[in-house]
Amino acid sequence: MTRVAAVDCGTNSIRLLVADADPATGKLVDLDRRMTVVRLGQGVDRTGRLAPEALERTFAACREYAAVIEEHGAERLRFVATSASRDAENRDDFVRGVRDILGVDPEVISGDQEAEFSFTGATKELTGRADLATPYLVVDIGGGSTEFVVGTDSVRAARSVDIGCVRMTERHLVRDGAVADPPSPELFDAVRADIEAALDLAGRTVPLTEARTLVGLAGSVTTVAAIALGLDEYDSEAIHHARLSHEQVRAITHRLMTATHAERAAIPAMHPGRVDVIASGALVLLSIMERIGAEEVVVSEHDILDGIGWSIA
């Protein structure tokens, strides 16, 4: 087995996986898996630059992760950066900071590469399950973008579009420097219009309606699952491979869209860093389900991190 460390730095959060990879069994054995909300993409959609305070939050998390990686003695490390750092004019500042702390350059990957990693991470352990028809449609709802990937044993088609939960919230739900509390239905109408246009765009490349099983990844989806399961605290084992019906997703999305900030924050399994952006993320998921006619979504805790891990195993 090979001990690997994978870092996924997105628009809203940065995550670490240290695991032993066993190619013979096709399994990654987790040694440490953690997530920190750093909001690296704060303001990027508006300014085109990474904010100094966002960079410092990210570098602080990197210093914490460096200690964990050293403690476990990982043989190989790969650091992948996605939507926010793709878009930023000053991404060289980000690259230098990560290199100084972790000793590797962050790879600012394309949306298509991001999609391939997500697909591998999400579907590797689903192969051969008789209760899940193929092809899969894997949707990774991030902070800045959402990846759509259709495939069975490998990727058939992929597309990344700019409808992440942070981007949609900052673009449409912020008034006078803060997220409206609660946002009006008219504001969410604008979010929905953006999502529908992006789905049209994704559908030109990815045969969305040909998928037989919808697999949902990342924090917006797993948080909706935690709410649907009525968890008192976030439990990744309970959430992994949970199956949520369209009706459950519709009801939870409506609840989140009409709730105040305090009401969302009071949900037991809600991470504080997702309180302001979860309604937009849930609406992305619901819109996808309605577009393709999905009766349910299979929720996966294994995603781009696991795909990155396999890429270096």
Secondary structure, DSSP 8 states (H G I E B T S, - for coil): -EEEEEEEE-SSEEEEEEEEEETTTTEEEEEEEEEEE--TTTTHHHHSS--HHHHHHHHHHHHHHHHHHHHHT-SEEEEEE-HHHHH-TTHHHHHHHHHHHHSS--EE--HHHHHHHHHHHHHTTTTT-TTS-SSEEEEEE-SS-EEEEEESSSEEEEEEES--HHHHHHHHTEETTEE-SS--HHHHHHHHHHHHHHHHHHHTTS-GGG-SEEEEESHHHHHHHHHHTT-SS--HHHHTT-EEEHHHHHHHHHHHHHS-HHHHHTSTT--GGGTTTHHHHHHHHHHHHHHHT-SEEEE-S--HHHHHHHHH-
